Amino acid sequence: MKIPARFAPILFGALLSLIMTGVVSAFVLMVTQGVHPGFLALWLKSCAMTWPVAFPTVTLVAPLVRKVVAATTA
């Protein structure tokens, strides 16, 4: 089953923000606390808390970033 193309910007924002939230929160947790037995649970909690901020931010900022990149590249 495919998602209609009109939802592409929302899907893009959801996937990009989910990936970035996961990578960045894992990195920050490893640097600040190291990998320990409760790491996975803490990482999932961190992702769950930050993704609701990241998703709308990426979705709203992406069109502006695309315009800036288009205006500054050949």
LOKESE-861558 format. One record per residue (C-alpha): residue number from 1; x, y, z. Coordinates in steps of 0.05 Angstrom, whole numbers, plus 5000, padded with zeros to 4 digits. Example, Ala and Ser with C-alpha at 12.3 -4.5 7.8 and 13.67 -1.06 7.14 Angstrom:
REM LOKESE-861558
+-----+------+------+------+
: num :   xx :   yy :   zz :
+-----+------+------+------+
:   1 : 5246 : 4910 : 5156 :
:   2 : 5273 : 4979 : 5143 :
+-----+------+------+------+
END
This chain:
REM LOKESE-861558
+-----+------+------+------+
: num :   xx :   yy :   zz :
+-----+------+------+------+
:   1 : 5000 : 5000 : 5000 :
:   2 : 5028 : 5067 : 4980 :
:   3 : 5015 : 5134 : 5013 :
:   4 : 4988 : 5188 : 4967 :
:   5 : 5042 : 5236 : 4941 :
:   6 : 5008 : 5296 : 4974 :
:   7 : 5030 : 5269 : 5041 :
:   8 : 5104 : 5265 : 5020 :
:   9 : 5126 : 5326 : 5059 :
:  10 : 5094 : 5300 : 5123 :
:  11 : 5124 : 5230 : 5113 :
:  12 : 5192 : 5262 : 5098 :
:  13 : 5189 : 5302 : 5163 :
:  14 : 5167 : 5243 : 5203 :
:  15 : 5221 : 5197 : 5178 :
:  16 : 5277 : 5248 : 5180 :
:  17 : 5260 : 5272 : 5250 :
:  18 : 5253 : 5200 : 5275 :
:  19 : 5321 : 5180 : 5248 :
:  20 : 5355 : 5244 : 5272 :
:  21 : 5323 : 5240 : 5341 :
:  22 : 5345 : 5168 : 5348 :
:  23 : 5417 : 5180 : 5326 :
:  24 : 5428 : 5244 : 5365 :
:  25 : 5395 : 5220 : 5429 :
:  26 : 5436 : 5155 : 5427 :
:  27 : 5500 : 5195 : 5416 :
:  28 : 5486 : 5244 : 5472 :
:  29 : 5468 : 5188 : 5521 :
:  30 : 5531 : 5149 : 5503 :
:  31 : 5575 : 5210 : 5513 :
:  32 : 5543 : 5234 : 5578 :
:  33 : 5527 : 5167 : 5612 :
:  34 : 5561 : 5112 : 5573 :
:  35 : 5528 : 5047 : 5552 :
:  36 : 5499 : 5013 : 5613 :
:  37 : 5445 : 4960 : 5628 :
:  38 : 5389 : 5012 : 5627 :
:  39 : 5414 : 5047 : 5564 :
:  40 : 5361 : 5021 : 5517 :
:  41 : 5302 : 5040 : 5561 :
:  42 : 5332 : 5109 : 5573 :
:  43 : 5345 : 5118 : 5499 :
:  44 : 5274 : 5099 : 5480 :
:  45 : 5247 : 5147 : 5533 :
:  46 : 5291 : 5203 : 5506 :
:  47 : 5268 : 5190 : 5435 :
:  48 : 5195 : 5189 : 5457 :
:  49 : 5203 : 5256 : 5492 :
:  50 : 5242 : 5292 : 5437 :
:  51 : 5209 : 5267 : 5374 :
:  52 : 5144 : 5307 : 5384 :
:  53 : 5188 : 5370 : 5382 :
:  54 : 5232 : 5347 : 5325 :
:  55 : 5175 : 5325 : 5278 :
:  56 : 5138 : 5392 : 5272 :
:  57 : 5204 : 5430 : 5272 :
:  58 : 5231 : 5390 : 5212 :
:  59 : 5164 : 5393 : 5177 :
:  60 : 5159 : 5468 : 5184 :
:  61 : 5232 : 5486 : 5172 :
:  62 : 5246 : 5439 : 5113 :
:  63 : 5212 : 5483 : 5060 :
:  64 : 5252 : 5544 : 5083 :
:  65 : 5317 : 5504 : 5082 :
:  66 : 5302 : 5479 : 5011 :
:  67 : 5291 : 5551 : 4988 :
:  68 : 5356 : 5575 : 5020 :
:  69 : 5394 : 5517 : 4989 :
:  70 : 5363 : 5530 : 4921 :
:  71 : 5380 : 5604 : 4925 :
:  72 : 5452 : 5592 : 4945 :
:  73 : 5471 : 5536 : 4897 :
:  74 : 5482 : 5536 : 4823 :
+-----+------+------+------+
END
